């Protein structure tokens, strides 16, 4: 990579921008490659959906060089945005830059709802792609010529990358680093930013060990905490259930009702996660 251009629009999501921006900025900071990072767009400043404003946004570049990457950052997908001149001007710039196979040596990526901007430019037609799980149906409906894939952290089709966004924008950025600079460089960047270099594109957006904790039952959370502390615990042993003043049968039933998993199944997902499988 030579220059990374972050294409930002009004109501940009802070984490969709900040996560990948931090990752790619670390490449030069750590002396791994002379990568320049710039924020570009049709406005010289934008206000994020979360409130803080972003200034010093440069104009959309007139020319791209081989090795560059353009990242369309996710914004709150309001009708006032998708019908705005800024949206149409950005889509037209992308179309002019990448349409009909132009700039094949440049990577173009989207974080979260940035996929809709690539779609508006015609860059998703006939390609595999993804977006945040809350917007999958909408992306399919708006761009029927795209092959939208459910529940993926990110998807690459040629020089076009799309991602689920939010935290997965970090995974996408790490893969861009690995693609350009090698795995060792990406691992160094991940270590510096205290994030795991583990998730791959085909990994689910909502991993079992995380989605299984999306409940409000304090007893089941206590059991999950106990499993996390001791991954070799015999969860079928009556003495394990007695620690929570319930029977094995009652614990198994309650655990399954709240998580969709048995205690043993949950334990196995935690073991797999700890091994990076």
N, C-alpha and C positions, 0 to 999 in steps of 0.2 A: 504494500500500500504506500502511496505517496501523499495524498491528501484525502481526508475524510470530511465530507460535506454533510452536515446535519440540516436537513430541510425542515424548518420550523414554521408553524402557522399559528394564528390566534387560538387561544384555549388549549395550547400544548400541555400535555401531562408532564409534570416535573420528573417523575421517575422514568417515564419513557425516554426522556432526553438525558437526564442526569446519569442514569446507570450506564448506558452505552458510551456516553461522552467521557465519563471517568475511566472506563476500561480502555478506550482507544487513546486517551490522553496519556495513559500510563506507559504506552509503548515508547514514546520519545523520552518521557521522564525517566524511565529505567535504562535508557540508552540501547534499546533493542532494535530500533529502526528510526530513521528521520521522518516520522509521520507528523504532518501538520493537520490540526483539527480546526474546522471552521463551522460556524452557524450561519446559514444562508436562508433567504426567503424573500418574498415580495414586499415585506415591511421591514423597516430598519429597527423596529422594536416590537415585541409582542408581549401580551400579558398571558400568563399561564392560567389554566383552569383552576389551579389551586391558589392563585392570587399574586405571587411574586412576578415581577416583570423581567423580561430578558432584553437587554439593550445590545448595541453593537452587532446587530444582525447584518451580515453583508449581502450584497446583491447576488442573485442567482448567477453562477459563473457562465461566461460566454463560451468557455471551452473546457473540456475535460481531457485528462491525460490517462493513458494506459496505467493501470495500477491504482487509480482513484477509486473511492467508494462513495456513493450517495445514499444517505439514510433518511427516509421519510419518517419523521417522528409522529407518534400518535397524538391526536388531539381529541377533545370532547366532540363527538360526532353530532353536532347540531345542524339543523337545516340552514341556519344563518351562516354556517361555515361552508357547507357543501354547495351553496348557491352563490357564494361570494366571489368577487373578482380575484381575490387572493388564491382561492381554491382553483379556479379555472386557469389563472396564469401559471400556477405551479404545475398543474396537470399538463398544460401546453408545453411548458419547458421540459418536463420529463418525456413527453411524446417526441419533441424535437430532438432531445438528447439520445433517446434509446429506441425510438421506433424504427421498424424495418431493419433491425440488426445493427443499428449504429452504436458505436462505442462498446463493442463486444468485449474489449479489454478492461472495462470499468464495471465494478460490481454495483448493483443497486439493491437496496434492502428497505424493508418496512418494519417498523416497530408498532405492534398493536393495530390501531385503526389507520395507520399509515398505509396499510394494504389497500384501503379504499381509494387513496390518492393514486397508487400505482394502477389500480383498476380503472380509474377515470382516465388515465393516460393510455389505456389499452395494453399495459405491460403484463397483465395477468391472463390475457386471452390465450387459451391453449396450454396454460402452465399449471403446475401443481402449486398450491399456496395454502396458507392458513392465516388465522387472526385470533384475537382473544375469543375464548369460548362463548362469551355473551353476544358476540357479533357474527358468529359463523353463519346462521340462517340469513341474516341480512346481507352478508357478502355474497352468498350463493344467489340470492334473489336479485341483487343489483348487478352482478357480473356472471351470468349463466354460462359464458364461454370459458370461465376459469374452473379448474378442478380443485375445489376447496376441500381440504382434509381436516377432519375433526381431531381434536385433542392431541395436538402436536406442539412441542415447545417452539420449534422453527422448522421450516421447509426450504430446501434449496432446489431450484430448477434452473440449471445453467448458471447465468450470472445474476439471477433474480432470487433474493432471499426474502422470506416473510416470517414473522414471528408472532407469538401470542401476546407479546408486549409485557408491560409492567416489569416484573423481575426477570422475565425470560428475555428481555432485551439485553440483559447482561450476558446470558448464555449465547445469544446471537453474536454479540460483539466479541466474545472470547473465541467463537468459531471463525469469525472474520480474521482475528489475529492469527489463529492457528493456520488458516488457509494461506495467509500471506507470509507469515514469519516462522511457522513451524510450531509443533506442540510444546516444545520446551519454552518458547517465548510466551505462549498462552498460559502455560502453567505458572511461569514467573509473574505474569500480570495478575492471574487469579490469586496467587499467594499474597501479593502485595496489597490486593483489595479485599483479602480475607473472605473470598468466596470459593466454592468448590468448582474445580474444572472437571465436572462429571456428567452433567446432563447433555444428552445428545438430541438431535432433531426429532427422532422417533419416540423420545420419551413423552409420557402423558403430561399435559399441563397441570393436572391435579393428581399428584402421586398418592398412592394408598395410605402411606403413613401420615400424610398431612390431612387428607380428606376425612380419614377415620377419626380425627380429633375435632371435627366440626359439629360438636354436640354440647349439651349443657349438663350432662350427668356427672356430678363430682365423684361418685364412686368409680365409674368407669375411667375417668381421668386418673384417679389414684392408681387403678390397676395398670393403666398404660404407663404411668410414671415408674411403677415398680418393674414393669417389663423392660423399659428403657434402661433402668439402672442395672438390671441383671438379665442379659439376653439368653442366658443358659438356664434360667429358672424353669422348673417343671410346672407349667401352668395347669396341668391336669391333676396335679397332686392335691388332695383335699386340704392339706395344710396351707397351700398357697391361697385357696379360697377363704379359709378360716381367718386369714390375716385381715380380711375385709368383712368378716362376720356374715358370710353367705356360704351356701353350698356350691359345689362345683357346677351342678346343673343350673342353679339359679344364676350364677355368675356368667356361665356360657350363654344363657338365654338373654340376659340383660345386655351383655357385651355385644351380642349379635344385633339386638334391636337398635342399639345406638350407633353402631359402626358398620354393620353389614358384614362383619368378619367374626370368626371365632377368636378367642384369645390366642390360640396357637397360630392361626393364620396371620394375625396382627404381629405376633412375635417374629414370624418368618419374614414379613415385609420389613421389619426393623433390622433384622439380621442382614438381609439383602442390601438394604440401604447403607449399613455400616461397612459393608465390603465393597461398595461401589458397583453393585451388579445391576 
